[in-house]
Amino acid sequence: MSMSWATDSLTRAERRALSGTSPRPARFNLARTAWTNAALGLGGLLVLLVLWWLGTDVLASQDSFIRHFSPTAAIPKLITLLSGSDLPVHILVSLRRVLVGLGFALLIGVPLGLAVGNFQRLNSATSPAFQFLRMISPLSWMPIAVMVFGVGDDPIYFMLAFAAVWPIVLNTAEGVRRLQPAWLSLASSLAATRWETLWHVILPGVLGHVLTGLRLAIGIVWIVLVPCEMLGVSAGLGYFILDTRDRLAYSELMATVLMIGLLGFLLDAGARALYRLATRSHA
């Protein structure tokens, strides 16, 4: 009787607090946080654009060379280039090279990372060599890559894969080390084969780490790509930058730089969305 009376005397807010429910749905709070973060991000980009405009259009003198790179010239030129046929072709060529380089890096890096993470002796044997190799700039391989693979796409694929493989290897190996031992014990107690353990326990367990390594690899590859495309090729964003420089088309050059930044931003956003989707589905 006393418990019933005490419960009835509680206010609606107190009953919500006891039952663990909130007057505002969690989904609403998440949406509000997302919109706030998006607004702050757009505000930061707007500040960057204003600073660019001030430095090239307002503070620079009328005869200053830097006025060729102003946003008032570059942004309209970017729209014009995108409506044409030249720049989209160079974009597609660059994206194809990135995908091929990342594909090779995943094919090499994931199995190698799984092996290094599973076998301590292999990790001890390879760790110094991996740390040494990953500290070598991929661009320093340019002369050797051209002499070995010739002029064309092959040396670019090699340098992009070399740049991308190390974050994938190291993050995959770290993911294997962080696997819950109880998962492996459960798989063993259920008489799972090595292939079943790999497919149903290890790979889902390390997927988040692999995607983290992939996101880091995308950032590295996108930075390395442009100078790679300035070497003995006739298409790609790096080649197009050299072409605009030789033609003294400075507004087109700055528009291409903007396009490189925009594509890199979209690639990173895609990698982050893929990570969220994969981790949510395996949560």
Secondary structure, DSSP 8 states (H G I E B T S, - for coil): -HHHHHHHTS-HHHHHHHHT--SS-HHHHHHHHHHHHHHHHHHHHHHHHHHHHIIIIISS-TT-GGGGG-HHHHHHHHHHHHHSSHHHHHHHHHHHHHHHHHHHHHHHHHHHHHHHHH-HHHHHHHHHHHHHHHTS-GGGGHHHHHHHH-SSHHHHHHHHHHHHHHHHHHHHHHHHHTS-HHHHHHHHHTT--HHHHIIIIIHHHHHHHHHHHHHHHHHHHHHHHHHHTTSS-SSSHHHHHHHHHHTT-HHHHHHHHHHHHHHHHHHHHHHHHHHHHHHHHT-
